[in-house]
């Protein structure tokens, strides 16, 4: 059951994101609509846009960055160098890192997905604020930080160490109940996307931050990262989770510097609020055309597939891949199906190898690709042929995302994708018994 609540009428205190922005802008407090100049803790640039940003700076005659120690260059979109363009992007990245003297450069094989490994390794920590050229920097909300996309305005950030912003309004989504066995956070995320698009959750996401509240201790960092995906794809400018004790313990264990977590005041104001009971949620599958077209897996069960992919910045952390490996252990992928597995980080890749899960994927017949975006980057690797059908954990399934526009793309949880790859058709993962190591 879902319950609509009236937004708080008085101005009240500050939300967690407002506190983060106040600190970044050098203010005691900020309010939605304020236009301010922010100095970020980090500025993250991904390999696929670095050449354009570099040219912009060169055209302006700028050859030195304002605060190079804060700059993070990440190779995650074009990892395999499957084209001359990819090799060129890699060369430009190495040259830029050297000439700009950047503080954090992660070349191929050094980090992984820029929206994943910085939270795992303590580079992005609770309470931090950073600018990014890519919209999925909203993943930072999983650890209680805040990332804002600035696109090609990243050139201004690199040149000046700052950029303007308008403080967004916040929307609070309170989770009530616990997910049932066999239901993944990604199922919940896609379901939330459907409820927002249907108007059941009456959120206008345009330039707003979605803050999760309620029964959140059940969600680890991987689950929270998965839950950032749907609001982002539907237009949210930010996502925020109040950090739990477990999240803070993780952050403390790997922090590369000091951090100051924040929580929303009890009297903080939200543009809208909604409470969602998740106790009866079933595994979900998003039908072709958008993750918001989420339905119970039974509505798509039996659809034949030829392609499967587990990864992306929404579902590539160790718990995601461990869940998929448990479904694949002792089984083989169906004839005529190819399954691509892409760890979100080199750290996860190494852990999979150490725990024997990498061998599970290999023995099942999966193709394990280097850490990064994998096929989710518009299928620069692992595309489909015309008319083929895919199920994946990609961030979206818009027509043409994996190549041909007549290919049919479904989305599901890592467990659903793994079970479907074994059966050769979309399958409810609850039909599979999980096989423990022998």
C-alpha positions in Angstrom: 0.0 0.0 0.0 1.2 3.5 -0.7 0.2 6.6 1.3 0.4 10.2 0.1 1.5 12.8 2.6 1.1 16.6 2.4 4.4 18.5 2.2 5.6 20.3 5.3 4.2 23.9 5.3 6.7 25.7 7.4 10.3 26.5 6.3 12.0 24.6 9.1 15.5 23.2 9.1 17.7 22.0 6.4 17.8 18.7 4.4 21.1 16.8 4.3 21.7 17.9 0.7 21.1 21.5 1.6 23.7 21.2 4.4 26.2 19.7 1.9 25.6 22.5 -0.6 25.8 25.2 2.2 29.3 23.9 3.1 30.4 23.8 -0.6 29.2 27.4 -1.1 30.6 28.8 2.1 27.2 29.6 3.6 25.7 28.9 7.0 22.5 27.8 5.3 20.9 27.7 1.8 17.4 27.5 0.6 15.9 26.0 -2.6 16.1 28.5 -5.5 19.3 30.2 -4.1 21.9 30.7 -6.9 25.4 30.4 -5.5 29.0 29.6 -6.4 30.2 26.2 -5.2 33.7 24.9 -4.7 33.5 21.1 -5.0 35.6 18.6 -3.1 36.3 16.8 -6.3 35.7 17.3 -10.1 35.3 14.0 -12.0 35.7 13.7 -15.7 35.1 10.6 -17.7 37.1 9.5 -20.7 34.2 9.8 -23.2 34.0 13.6 -22.8 37.5 14.5 -21.8 38.7 15.2 -25.4 35.9 17.9 -25.9 36.6 19.5 -22.5 40.3 19.5 -23.2 39.7 21.2 -26.6 37.5 23.9 -24.9 40.3 24.7 -22.5 42.9 24.8 -25.2 40.7 27.1 -27.4 40.6 29.5 -24.4 44.3 29.3 -23.9 44.1 27.6 -20.6 46.8 25.0 -20.0 46.8 24.8 -16.1 44.0 23.8 -13.9 42.8 25.9 -10.9 42.9 23.0 -8.4 44.4 19.9 -10.1 44.7 18.0 -6.8 40.9 17.8 -6.8 40.5 16.5 -10.3 39.6 12.9 -11.0 40.1 11.5 -14.5 38.4 8.1 -15.1 38.7 5.6 -17.9 35.4 3.7 -17.7 33.4 4.2 -20.9 36.0 3.0 -23.5 38.0 0.3 -21.6 38.6 -2.4 -24.2 40.0 -0.1 -26.9 37.8 -1.8 -29.5 38.2 1.1 -31.9 40.8 3.7 -33.0 38.6 6.3 -31.2 38.9 4.4 -27.9 42.7 4.2 -28.2 42.8 8.0 -29.0 40.7 8.8 -26.0 43.0 6.7 -23.8 46.1 8.6 -25.1 44.4 11.9 -24.5 43.6 10.9 -21.0 47.1 10.0 -20.2 48.5 13.1 -21.7 46.0 15.3 -19.9 46.7 13.7 -16.5 50.4 14.2 -17.0 50.3 17.8 -18.3 47.6 19.0 -15.9 49.2 17.2 -12.9 45.8 15.9 -11.8 45.5 14.4 -8.3 43.6 11.3 -9.3 44.0 9.5 -12.6 42.5 6.0 -13.1 43.6 4.5 -16.4 42.4 1.2 -17.8 42.8 -1.5 -15.1 43.3 1.0 -12.3 39.9 1.8 -10.9 36.8 0.8 -12.8 33.5 2.6 -13.1 33.7 6.2 -11.9 30.2 6.0 -10.3 31.2 2.9 -8.3 34.8 2.5 -7.2 35.3 5.9 -5.6 32.7 5.0 -2.9 34.3 1.6 -2.4 37.8 3.0 -2.0 37.0 6.0 0.1 37.7 8.7 -2.5 34.0 9.7 -2.3 32.9 9.9 1.3 29.8 10.9 3.3 29.1 14.6 3.3 31.2 15.4 0.2 30.1 17.4 -2.8 31.5 17.1 -6.3 30.9 18.1 -9.9 30.8 15.4 -12.7 30.2 15.6 -16.4 27.9 12.5 -16.2 24.4 12.3 -14.7 24.9 9.1 -12.8 27.1 10.9 -10.3 23.8 10.8 -8.3 25.2 7.4 -7.1 27.2 9.4 -4.6 23.9 9.7 -2.6 24.2 6.0 -1.7 27.1 6.9 0.7 25.5 10.1 1.9 27.4 12.4 -0.5 26.2 14.6 -3.3 27.2 14.7 -7.0 25.9 17.2 -9.5 26.2 16.9 -13.3 27.5 19.9 -15.1 28.1 18.4 -18.5 30.5 20.4 -20.7 30.5 23.2 -18.1 33.2 21.0 -16.5 35.6 23.1 -18.5 34.7 26.0 -16.2 35.1 23.9 -13.1 38.6 22.8 -14.2 39.6 26.3 -15.1 38.3 28.2 -12.0 37.8 25.5 -9.4 34.1 26.4 -9.0 30.8 26.7 -10.8 27.4 28.2 -10.2 24.4 26.2 -9.1 20.8 26.7 -8.0 19.9 24.9 -4.8 17.3 22.2 -5.8 14.1 21.4 -3.9 14.0 17.9 -2.2 11.4 15.2 -2.3 11.3 12.6 0.5 10.4 9.0 -0.3 9.9 6.9 2.9 10.3 3.2 2.6 8.1 1.1 4.8 8.6 -2.7 5.4 11.3 -5.0 4.1 11.9 -6.7 0.7 10.9 -10.3 0.6 13.4 -13.1 -0.1 14.4 -13.2 -3.8 13.6 -9.5 -4.4 16.5 -7.2 -5.1 16.9 -3.5 -4.6 17.0 -3.1 -8.4 13.4 -4.6 -8.5 12.4 -1.9 -6.0 14.1 0.8 -8.0 12.4 -0.1 -11.3 9.1 -0.3 -9.4 9.6 3.1 -8.0 10.3 4.4 -11.5 7.0 2.9 -12.7 5.0 4.5 -9.8 6.5 7.9 -10.5 5.8 7.8 -14.2 2.2 6.6 -13.5 1.7 9.4 -11.0 1.1 7.1 -8.1 4.2 8.7 -6.5 3.4 12.3 -7.3 7.0 13.5 -7.7 8.1 16.1 -10.3 11.7 15.1 -10.5 12.9 18.0 -12.8 16.0 19.6 -11.1 15.1 18.0 -7.7 16.7 15.7 -5.2 15.1 12.5 -4.1 15.9 11.7 -0.5 15.2 8.2 0.8 14.0 7.7 4.4 12.4 5.0 6.6 13.4 1.3 6.8 16.8 1.8 5.1 19.1 -0.4 7.3 18.2 -3.4 5.1 20.0 -1.7 2.2 23.8 -2.0 2.0 25.9 0.3 -0.2 25.3 -1.9 -3.3 21.5 -1.8 -2.7 21.5 1.9 -2.2 23.5 2.4 -5.4 20.9 0.4 -7.3 18.2 2.5 -5.9 19.8 5.7 -7.2 19.3 4.5 -10.8 15.6 4.9 -11.4 15.2 8.5 -10.1 18.2 9.5 -12.1 16.9 8.0 -15.4 13.6 9.8 -14.8 15.2 13.2 -14.4 16.2 13.6 -10.8 19.2 15.9 -10.3 20.3 14.2 -7.1 19.7 11.3 -4.8 20.5 11.2 -1.1 20.5 8.5 1.6 21.1 9.4 5.2 24.2 7.3 6.1 23.6 4.4 8.4 26.0 3.0 11.0 27.1 0.3 8.5 27.7 2.9 5.7 29.7 5.0 8.1 31.8 2.0 9.3 32.6 1.2 5.6 33.5 4.8 4.9 35.8 5.0 8.0 37.5 1.7 7.0 38.7 3.0 3.6 38.5 6.8 3.9 41.2 8.6 1.9 40.7 11.7 4.0 38.5 13.3 6.6 34.7 13.4 6.2 31.7 14.9 7.9 28.4 13.1 7.4 25.1 15.0 7.4 21.5 14.1 8.1 18.3 16.1 7.5 16.8 18.1 10.3 13.5 16.7 11.6 11.8 19.9 10.5 13.4 20.1 7.1 11.0 21.1 4.3 10.2 18.9 1.2 8.4 19.8 -2.0 6.5 16.5 -1.7 6.6 13.4 0.5 5.4 9.8 -0.1 5.5 6.6 1.9 5.8 3.3 0.0 5.2 -0.1 1.6 7.5 -2.6 -0.1 6.5 -5.8 1.9 4.6 -7.4 -1.0 6.9 -6.4 -3.9 7.7 -9.2 -6.4 10.7 -9.4 -8.7 10.2 -6.9 -11.5 11.1 -6.7 -15.2 11.0 -3.4 -17.2 9.5 -3.8 -20.6 11.3 -2.4 -23.7 11.3 1.4 -23.9 12.1 2.6 -20.4 12.8 1.3 -16.9 9.6 3.0 -15.8 7.7 0.3 -17.7 8.2 -2.1 -14.8 5.9 -5.0 -14.3 6.0 -8.2 -12.2 8.4 -10.7 -13.8 5.4 -13.1 -14.4 4.1 -10.6 -17.0 7.2 -11.2 -19.2 8.1 -14.7 -18.2 8.8 -17.1 -21.1 10.1 -14.4 -23.6 13.1 -15.9 -25.4 16.4 -14.1 -25.1 19.7 -14.1 -27.0 21.6 -11.6 -24.9 22.2 -10.9 -21.2 24.3 -8.4 -19.3 25.0 -8.0 -15.6 26.8 -4.8 -14.6 26.5 -1.0 -15.1 26.8 1.7 -12.4 23.5 0.4 -11.0 24.2 -3.3 -10.4 27.9 -4.1 -10.5 29.1 -4.1 -6.9 30.3 -7.3 -5.2 26.9 -8.2 -3.6 25.2 -7.8 -7.0 27.6 -10.1 -8.8 27.7 -12.6 -5.9 23.9 -12.9 -6.1 24.1 -13.6 -9.8 26.9 -16.1 -9.3 24.8 -18.0 -6.7 22.2 -18.5 -9.4 24.8 -19.7 -12.0 26.8 -22.0 -9.8 26.8 -25.5 -11.2 24.7 -24.4 -14.2 25.4 -23.5 -17.8 24.0 -20.6 -19.9 21.5 -21.7 -22.4 22.5 -22.5 -26.0 22.1 -19.4 -28.2 22.5 -17.0 -25.3 25.5 -14.8 -24.6 26.0 -13.4 -21.1 28.3 -10.5 -20.4 29.4 -9.8 -16.8 31.1 -6.5 -16.0 32.4 -5.8 -12.4 32.0 -2.2 -11.3 35.5 -1.9 -10.0 38.9 -3.6 -10.1 38.5 -4.2 -6.4 35.3 -6.2 -7.0 37.0 -8.1 -9.9 39.9 -9.1 -7.6 37.5 -10.2 -4.8 35.4 -12.3 -7.3 38.7 -14.1 -8.3 39.8 -14.6 -4.7 36.4 -16.0 -3.7 36.1 -18.3 -6.6 33.1 -16.5 -8.1 35.0 -15.5 -11.2 35.4 -19.2 -11.9 31.6 -19.7 -11.5 31.0 -17.2 -14.2 33.6 -18.7 -16.5 32.3 -22.3 -16.0 28.7 -21.1 -16.7 29.9 -19.8 -20.1 29.7 -16.1 -19.3 32.1 -13.5 -20.8 33.7 -11.5 -18.1 34.7 -8.0 -19.3 37.1 -5.5 -17.6 35.7 -3.2 -14.9 33.8 -0.2 -16.3 30.5 0.6 -18.1 30.6 -2.4 -20.5 27.6 -2.7 -22.9 25.8 0.0 -20.9 27.9 2.6 -22.8 25.6 2.3 -25.9 27.0 -1.2 -26.5 30.5 -0.2 -27.6 31.0 -3.8 -26.6 28.5 -6.6 -26.5 25.9 -5.2 -29.0 22.8 -7.0 -30.3 21.9 -8.0 -33.8 18.7 -6.8 -35.4 15.6 -8.3 -33.9 17.4 -9.9 -30.9 16.1 -9.8 -27.3 18.2 -8.8 -24.3 17.6 -8.7 -20.5 20.1 -6.8 -18.5 20.9 -4.6 -15.5 21.8 -1.6 -17.7 20.7 1.8 -16.4 18.1 2.1 -19.2 16.5 0.2 -22.0 15.6 2.9 -24.4 15.2 1.7 -28.0 18.5 1.5 -29.7 20.5 1.5 -26.5 22.3 -1.7 -27.5 22.5 -1.1 -31.2 19.5 -1.9 -33.6 16.3 0.0 -32.8 14.2 -3.1 -33.4 16.1 -5.1 -30.7 13.9 -5.6 -27.6 15.6 -4.7 -24.3 14.3 -5.8 -20.9 15.7 -4.8 -17.5 15.8 -7.0 -14.4 17.8 -7.6 -11.2 21.2 -9.5 -11.4 19.4 -12.6 -10.1 16.7 -12.3 -12.7 19.2 -11.8 -15.5 21.3 -14.8 -14.4 18.3 -17.1 -14.1 17.0 -15.9 -17.5 20.4 -16.6 -19.1 20.3 -20.2 -17.9 16.8 -20.8 -19.0 17.2 -18.9 -22.3 14.0 -17.0 -21.5 12.9 -14.4 -19.0 12.6 -16.3 -15.7 11.5 -15.6 -12.1 14.6 -16.1 -10.1 12.6 -17.4 -7.2 12.1 -20.6 -9.3 15.8 -21.3 -8.9 17.4 -22.9 -5.9 20.6 -21.1 -4.9 23.6 -23.5 -5.0 26.2 -23.1 -2.3 29.9 -23.8 -2.8 30.7 -27.5 -2.6 
